[in-house]
Amino acid sequence: MLSFVLKFSILTRFLAKFWIGSLQPEDVERLCFAFVLYCVAKLKGKGMKEESSRVRLWKILEGCKLKYNDFFKESQQLLSKIDHVLRSRYGTDWEDQLELKQLQSLVNLLADASRFYCKAFNELFLSTSTGQEPGSTKSNPEYFCFGWLFFLALRSKSPELYKDLVSCIHGLVAILAILLIHVPAKFRSFTIEGSSHLIKQTVRGVDLLASLCHNYHTSEDRLKEMMGKFHKAIEVFFSTKAVRASECKLETLDKIDTDGLIYFRDLLDKECFHSNFEKLEKLSSTTSWEGELDLKRFLINNDNIISAENSSRDFTNLSCPKRVFETLASPTKTIKNMLTVPSSPSSPVNGGSVKVVQMTPVTSAMTTAKWLRGVISSLPEKPSSKLEKFLSSCDTDLTSDVTKRVSIILEAIFPTKPSGHWGGSMGLNCTNAFDIPWAEARKMEASKLYYRVLEAICRAESLNTNVNNLTPLLSNERFHRCLIACSAELVLATHKTVIMMFPAVLESTGLTAFDLSKIIENFVRHEESLPRELKRHLNSLEEQLLESMAWEKGSSLYNSLVVARPSLASEINRLGLLAESMPSLDDIVARQNFHAEDLPATPSKKRAADSDENGDSRSPKRLCIEPRSTLVDQISQTPPAKQSYTLKAKWRPLQSTFASPTVSNLVGGNEKCAEVGVHIFFSKILKLAAIRIRNLCERLRHVEQTEHVYNIFKQILDQQTTLFFNRHI
């Protein structure tokens, strides 16, 4: 025990000693202590019987007086410093075992969800001011708290609530609808007549669900589906029976169209409320991975601050509405902060001088989800007649191959069947009976988006080449996988998922970051309806690609470099940087443990091999992308350095982009496809570097050095390219 304490102390001091940042020494020490303690508690207790009783992250942060967001932000620096220590003791997957990325995503999701709930509740109900007595008509914190606890308890019945923000908001809107039906009308902040909250009308009165969907940009069909699940959960949780609202004569339902609405007599009645509240407290507790966070405290403190000031609020032991009222802080301050539109921080991309007003995460998610529902979901599930014409006009009809490939790749990304390949409760394959509808819905959205963009690309390629036979492109395995992966990534970004963050898409499809970068610009160009927020998402990804991901070991960039720059081949081979071969569809099927009868046969191996010879990595790195116009527009304000990496034609056939590096470029004479691809990639690097260098020189107040530094960077990229290998630019 003494040895363990000594090692723990040494490791903590080691991390604190080499800290780089603006934190005070005492803050650094507390942060390092919390990080090491969590690592030890999490990794040492993994799989052990006492794992459920070990110290949890929220308790560690409470004792160290740290915020969630500060801990997660600074832990990224600590992870790199402690890697060699934990790798030797807990294996190469120790970082996945910690689940820090998933927990950070869940923290962000719950913070956004709780702020939305606070704001929406205060719009619909009277203020929960602590200056009123619990029995006053001017306050109703017990109902406010009841709704949040019910939301937490529902994860056992509707786990999709914790998978993505869009599902989460639909769930909270469903809870608000249930509260409006059951909470006495005197607690509402509005009256039915002339209300700005309930504006959708039918001949029988106000359409409650349609009005809420209009206000919060939710899908009425999905809201009704979710309410059906919640009604069943209420029957199970509180042993009460549902009755049709139309059969009840209640003040809360006056002037409301009750068709399809459900009422529970014993849900919020005075006689049953206390016991129902206690049941919710027990049901909302968890010992799973989510138990690392105190989910109840997100309602008390939307800034996710765990400090001594909050630790005295014993939320877990509340036993009655009065205690809840005394404990629960007024959300007024939080709502005021929410209504203050945040500005994006200065970034290298905008030069650090322009602040762009951004939507809140919830607004962004619901807006993009509305696009997905309105534009994509209405599309056919199979290739359109126009797309089928292009596929059938190839040397052989490729329609069957395309549809089969989509089924296989999307099943790998959104698994609906258990697999032994992915471990842990937060991995891609956390499949159970409740996950299947969620995964199936995402697969359907991604496939429809894929078919839509594929058809647009085919039209453009046909127009530019004056031929309908696009066999070289449409038989290229890598091209299709990149297009499918991009479609799936945008679906995930639309829903703001917690469990399937970006690298997962590439890892499931056998692609590398450099591969996916080849399709992004074309994807944005051919999907004109793409919302601004999704374009920004692709922007962010491309920046990450250019900065570091494409330079990591196993990137297919190196497979192109050995052809485009033969002088670099020896160093690339010496460092073992080349990408592995892209796994075949059969490999993906086998890896996911699919059953032959569940999925169609894979497209022809020979055709895939003949049309796609470039190597790929089985464990690809994340890719990053951005519409080219963003960098192009911004580079016009950067140093007037002459670009040496320029396209030789305004339009390049996509088949050249995805062809083997050694194939001759169709529009570039004797140039190999690898040379053109590297030229394009390097030109983007230079554009991004110019923006970053200008920003850095401005901040250092040495603007006169901008062009000089840029020219040096450009010379290094051209003449000393190996300096970028395995590094961040």
N, C-alpha and C positions, 0 to 999 in steps of 0.2 A: 504494500500500500504506500509506504514511504517512497519507494522507487517511482511509483506511478505519479505521485504528487510532485516529485522532483522533476520528472520529465515534462509534466504538464506545465510547471512553472517556467522551465527553461524554454520550452516551445513558445509560450506566450511572450516572454521577454525577447526572444529571437525575432518574432514577427514585429513587435513594437519597435525594436531597434532599427530595423530597416524600412520603417514606414516612410512613404513618400506622399505628402499631402499637406493640407492646411489645418488639420485637426490639432488641438492642444494635446500635450503629452498624456494627460490624465484621461482624455477621451480616447486616445489611441490604445491605451492600456486596457480600458474597459471593453473596447471593441474587440481587441485581440483575445482577451479573456473569454468573452462571449462566443467568439468564433471557434476557438479551440475546444471549449466546453461542449458546444453543440456537436462538433465533429466527433468527439470522444463518445458522447452520449448516444448519438445516432448510429455510428459505425460499430461501436462495441456492443450495443444492444440489439443490433439487427438480427432478427430471427430467434432471439432468446425468449424464454418464457416470461421473464420479467420486463420484456420490451414495452408492454402496455403501461407499466408503472414508472418508467424512467422519466427523468426531467425533460420537459418539453421546451421548444424554442421560445414560446411566449413567456414562459416562466423565467428563462435565462435572461431575456431582454428586460423583463420587469425588474429583476434583481440588479442588472447593470444599468438601469435607467437609460435604455436606448430605444430609438424609434425603429420600427420595422424598415422603413425606407432607407434610413442611414445604414442599417446593418447590411441589407442586401446590396446597396450601392458599393460600400467599401469592401464587402466580402470578395468581390471580383478581384481586387488587388491581392487579397490574402490567399486566394485559391492558387495562384501561380507560385507563390513563395513556399507553400506547404506541400506542393504536388509530390516532390520526391520522397517526402517523409511518409505520406499516407499511401502512396502507390506501392511502396515496398511492404507495407503492413496489411493493406486492405484490398490490393489488386488494382488493375488499371481502370476499373469502372467505379472507383471510390466516389468520384464526383456525381455520377448518376445515383449512387446510393444515398448521397446527402439530400437529393431532391430540392436543392436550393432554388434552381431556376423555376421549377414547378410551383414551389411555395411562393416565390416572388410574384409569379403570374397570378396566383390565387389571391394574394394580398391586393394586387392592383384591381382584380375583378371585384372583390368584395368591397374595396374602398369605393370604386365607381358605383357599385350596386347600392351601397348604403347611402351614398350621397343622393343618388336618384330617388331612393325610397323616401329619404327625409324631405326632399324638395316636393315630390309628388304628394306625399301625405299632408304636408302643410298647405298645399294648394287645395286639397279636397276637404280637409278637416281643420277645425279651429286650432290655434297655436297651442303647443304644449308648454305653456309658460310655467315655470316653477313658482311663480308668485301667487298661484291659485291653489285652493284646496282640491284634493282629489275628486270630491263630489261635485265640483263646480262645473257648469256647462261651458266654462271657458277653457277647460283643460281636459285632455284625454290621453295622457301618456301611456296608460295601461293598454289601450287599443294599439297605439303606436308600437309598443314593445311586443305585444301579442303577435302582430303581423310579422315582425322580423324573426321572432322565435319560430313561428310556423314555417317561415321560409327556410330556416336552418334545419328544421326537423324533416322537411320534405326531401332532403338529399337521398334518403334511403328508398324513397318511392320514385323520385325523378332525378336521377344523377346528372341528367343533361343540364340541370340548373348550374352545375359547377364545371361544366365543360367549356361553355362559351358565354360571352357577355350578352349576346342577343337572346339566347334561351333564358338567361338570368333575368333580363328585363321583362320578357314575356311572363315569367313566373311572378315577378313582383307586381306587374299590372293585374294579373289574375288575383293576387292576394288583395290588392286595393279594391277590386270589384267585389270580392267576398266581404270585405269590411264595409263597403258602401251598402251592401244588402243587409248586413247584420247590426252595424253600429247605429244607435239611435240617431234619428234625423237631427236632433238638436245639436249634435256635435259637428255637423257639416259647416263648412265655411261658405255655403251657397244655398240658395233655394232652387227648386226645380224650375220655377217660372223665370225665363230669361237668363238662365245660367249660361255662362261662357264655357263651363266645363263639360256640360252634357248637351251637345248641340244637334246630335243625330236624333231624328224623330221618326216614329211610325204612327199609324192611325190609332194605336193603342197607348201611345205615350212615348217617353224618352227611351231610346235604344241605348242602354247602359254600356254594353260591350263595344258597340260600334263607336260610341263617343270616346271611350277610353283609347281605343285603337287609333282614332283620329288624332287625339291629343299627344299620344306617345309613339306614333309611327310603328305600331305593332300590327301583326297579321291577325285578322279576326278569326280565321280558321284555326290558326295555331293557338290563339288564346283560348278558344272554346275547347280545343283538345286538351290543353293544359289544365283548364278548370275541371274537366271531367276527371283527370287524374287526382286533382286536389280534393274533389268531392269524395272520391273513394278513400283517400287518405284520412279525411276528417271522420268518416264512418269507422275506420279502423282505429285511429288515435283516440277518439273520444266516445266510442261505442254509442253513436247516435245515428238515427236514421234520417235520410234526406226526404224532403217533401217538395212537391212542385210549388214554386213561389206563387203561381196563379191561384193556388188553393188557400193562400194565406191573406188575410186582410191586416196589413201592417202599415204603420206610418212610414217606415223606411222604404216601402215599395209604392207609396202613393205617387201617381202620375208617371210611373215607370212601366214600360212594357215588360211584363213578367214572362213572356213566352220564352221557354227554354232555360229560365233561371231556376236555381235550386236554393232552398232555405233549410237551415238546421235550427230547430227550436232550442236545443240545449247547448248551443255553441257559445254565445256571449251573454246568456241570461245571468242575472245576478246570482242565482242559486248555484250555477255550475261554473261560473267564470274562474273562481279561485282554484278549483280542482283542475280545470282544463289548463290553466296557466302553469300549474305545477307539473302536469304531464308534459307540456311543451318543453319545460326546462330540462327535464330528463331526456326527452327525445332529441333535443338539439345538441346534447353533449356527444362527443365523439372520441374514440381512441384510435382511429385510423390515421393515415398520414395527415389528414386535415387537422388532427388534434395538435399538431405542432403550433397552430395558431389558436388564439382564443377568439373564436368566431363571434361570440356575443359582444365583445368589446368594440367591434366595428360600428355598432349602433351608438355606443356611448361616445366614441372618439373617432370621428371620420378622418382625422389626420394620422391615424395609426400610431399615436404616441403612447407608449407604455412607460410611465414614470411613477415616482413615488406619489405624485399628486393624484394619479388615477388608481393606484394599487389599493387604496382604501375603499374603493367602490366595489363592494362584494356582490357583483352581479350574479354570480353563480348560486348564491344562496337566497335569492329573492323568493319570497313565498306568497306575496300578495300584491295587488295593484298599488296599495299605498307605499309599500317598500320600493316598488318599481318607480313610482312617481318621485320618491325622495332620492332615488339613486340616479335616475336618468337625467342627463344634462339636456337643457333646451337645445334643439337643433337650429335655433334662429341664427346663431353665429355661422354655423356651417352653411346654411342656405344662403346667407349673405355673401359668403366667400364663393359659393358655387356660381352665383349670378354675376360675379366679376369675371368677365371673359378673359382667360389667360392668354398671354402672348407667348409665342414660341421663343425659346432662348436663342441668342445669337449663335449662328453656326457658320462654319467655313463656307457652306454652300451659298448662303446669302451675303457673304462678306462680313458678317458680324455686325452689320449696321442697320439692317432692315428687320423689323419685328412684324411677323405675320400673325394676324388674329386667327386662332384655331378653334374648332369646335371641341366640345367636351368629348371624352371617349364614348359616352353613351350616345350622344347626338350623332357622332361619326358612325358608330356601329349600326344604329337604327336607320340612318340614311342609306348606307351602303346595303344593308339588308333589304331595304325597300326596293333598291335597284335590282337586287338579285331576285326578289319576288316578282317585280313588275316586268322586267326585261328578260331574264333568263329562265325562270321557272315555267313560264308559259310556252317555252320552246318544245319541240318534239323530243322524245327520248331516244330516237334513232336518227341517223343521218337524213337530212332533207333530200328531196328528189334532186336538187341541184348538186349537192355534195355527192350523192350516189352516182350521178352522171360523170363527175370527175374521176371517182374511184373506179368505175367500170370502164372508163376510157383508157386505162393504163394497159400495159402489155398483157396483164392478167387482171381480172376483176379483184380489187383489193378490199371491197366492202366488208367481207367476212373477217378478213385479217384485222381491219381497223376496229370493228366492234368487239372482237375477241380480246384484242390488246387492251382496250379501254376497260373491259371487265376485270382483267387480271391486274393491271396496274392500279386501278382505283380500289380493288379489294386489298391490295398490299398497303395502300395509304390509309384506307378507312376499313379496317378488318371487321367483319361481322361474325367471324368464327374464331374460337380460341386457338392460340398457337403457342408452342413451347419456345419459340424463338425470342419473344420479347418478355422480359421479366419485369416484376415490380407492379405496384398498383397504379403508377402514373404513366406507364409506357404507352406506346401507340396501341398496343393490343389489350387494353383493359376492357375486354369484351365480356359482356354478360347480357342477360335477357333484356335489360333496360337500355343497353347501349345500342342495340341493333337498329332501332328506328332512327336514332340520331345519325349513325354511320350511313345508313341507307339513304337518308335525306341528303347528306353531304355528297355522297357518291353521285346521286342523281343530278345535283346542281353542277358539280364539276364536269360531268360528262356532257351536259347540255352546253355549257360554256365552251368546252373543247370543240364540239361539233360546230358551233357557231363561228368560232375564230378560224377553225380549219377551213371551213367553206369560204370565208372572206380571203384567206391567204391564197387558196386555190384560184379564186377569181382574179386576184391581183397578179399572180404568177402567170396565169394563162393569158391575161391581157398584155403583159410585158413580153412574153415569149411568142405570142400569137399561135400557141398550140394548146390543145386540150389534154394531150397525153403528158402527164406529170409524173411518170413512173419513177425517175431518179429521186424525186423528193418524197412522194407518197409511199415509197417502199423503204424509206430510210428509218430504221428503228429508233435512232437517237432523236431525230426530229419529232417523231410522235411522242416519245416519252417526255421530251422537254415541254411540248405543248400541253400534255396532260398534267405534268407536274406544276406548270405555271397556273393552269386552271384550278387545280386543287389548292395551291397556295393562296390564290385570291379568294377562294371560297372560305378557307380557314381565316384569312385576314379579315374578311367581311364579318364573320361571326366573332372575331377576336377570341379565339380559342385559348384555353389554358393548357390542355394536355398535349397538343400537337404543334409545338413551336417549330420554326422554320426548318432546321436541318432535317427534321423527320421526313419531309416530302422527298428530299433528295436521297436519303438513306434507303427509303422504301423502293425507289425507282432505279437505283443503281447508277445515278448520274453524279456528276461533280458540279461544283459551282461554276466553273468555266463553261461547261456545257449549257447550262440554263441561261447564261448570259447571252447566248447567241439568239435566243428566241424572244427576249423581253421587248426589245425595240419594235419588232414586228408585231408582237402581241398587242402592244399599246396602239400602234398605228392602225391595226385592223379591227380593234374593238373601240369604236369611237364613243360609245356610251359609257365607257369605264369611268366611274366616279373619281373625282379629284383625290379623295382620301386613299383610294386604291393605287392611284398613280404615285402618290407620295410614298406609299408602302414600297412600291417597286423602286422608287428613287433611293430610299434608305437601303434596300437590299443591294442595289448596284454599287453604292458607295462602299459598303462592306466588302463586296467582291473586289473592287479595284484596290482597296487599301491593303487587304491581307488574305482573304479567303482563297483567291485564285492562285496565290503564291505559296500556299501550304503544300506539304508533301502529299502526293497522291492526286494532285490536280491534273486534269487533262491538258492544261496549259503547257506543261512540260513536254507532252507528246507532240504538240505543235511546234514548240521551240526547237526540238532536236532536228526538225525538218527545215524550219525557217531560218534557224541559226545553227548550222552544223558545228560551229566552233564551241558551242555551249554543251554539246552532247556528252563529252567526257565528264564534265563536272556534274551534269544532271544524273548521269549513270552512277558516278562515284557516290553521290549523296542519296541515291535510291529514290528520286523524286517522281519518277514516272507513275502514271495512273495504271491501275490494274485493268484487265479487260472488263468491259461492261457485262454484268451477268445477263444471261439469256432469260427469256420469259419462263422457260422451264425451270431455271434456277430459282426464280422469284416464286413460282408456284410451289416448288419443293420447300423453300425456306419458310413459307408461310403455312406449311402443312395443309394446303388446300386438298380437297378430295376431287378426284377426276370427275365424279358425277355432278359436282357442284358448280364447276366452271367449264367453259368451252375449251376445246383444244387450242394450244398455242399456235400462232401463225408460223409459217414455214421458217425453220431455222436457216435453211440455205439462203432464202431471200434476205433475211435479216443480216446474215454474215456477209453476203455479197454487197449489200448496199451500205454497210456500216463497219468499217475496218478500224476506226480509231479506237484506242484504248480508253477505258473508263475505270473508275474506282468503285469497289463494292461498298466502301464506307466513305462516301463523299463528304466534302465539307460544304458548308452553307454557301449559297450564292447570293449575290447582291446585284440589284438592277435598278436602272432608272431610265425613264424616257430620255432619249438622246437630246431632245430639244432643251431640257433643263440645263445640262452641262454646256450645250452649244450656245444657248442664249447667254449664259453667265460668262463663258470664256471670252465673249466679245469685250468684256470690261477688264480683262486681265492683260498682262504684258504683251505687247505686240510681237512676241517671239514667233518666228516662222515655223510652222509645223512641218516636220519631215515625214510624219506618218499620216498620209492622206489617202483617201479612197481614189482609185483610178477611174471609177465610174459612179454616177449618182445612184444607180440601182445595181444590186448584186443578186443573182438568183439564190434563193435559199438553199438549193441543192448544193451549191458550192460551199456555203457556210457549214453544212453538216456533212460534207463529203470527207473522205479520208484525207489526212494532211498531205499525203503524197500525190493526190490527184491534181491535175492541172486545172487552174482556174478558168472557167468558161469565158470570162470577159477580160482576162488579164494576160493574155499571151502565154509566155513560158512560165509565168509565176505559178507556184503551187498554192493550193487552197490554204495551207498552213501559213504561208507568208502574208496573204491578205488578212487572215484572221488575226495574226499577231500585230499587223499594222493597225488594224482597227482597235484592238485592245490597247495597244500602247498610246494611240492618239487619245483615248479616253483617260488613260492614266495621266497624260500630260495636261489635259483640261482640268481634271480634278486637282492635280498638283498646283497648277497655276492659281486656282482659287484659294487653296490652302496656304500657299506661300504669300500671296497678297494679304490675306487675313493676318497671318503671323507677323509680317513686316509692319503692318499697320498697328498691331497691338504692341509691338516692340518700338514703335515710333522710328522705324528705319525704312520708310517707304522707298527711299532712293535705292535701296538694295534689292528691291523686288525682282527686277529683270535679271540682275546678276545671279541671284540665287536660283531663279528659274532656269537660266541657261546652264548652270552647273548640274541641276537635277536632270535636265534633259540630256546632257552629255553622259551622265552616269547611266541613265536608262539605256542609252544607245550603245555605249562602249564598255560599260562595266555592269552588264545586266545581272551577273551572278550575285551582286550585292543585294539584290531584291529577293533572292531565293530564301524561302522560309522566313521572311521578314515582313513587317508592316512598312508600307512606303513612308 
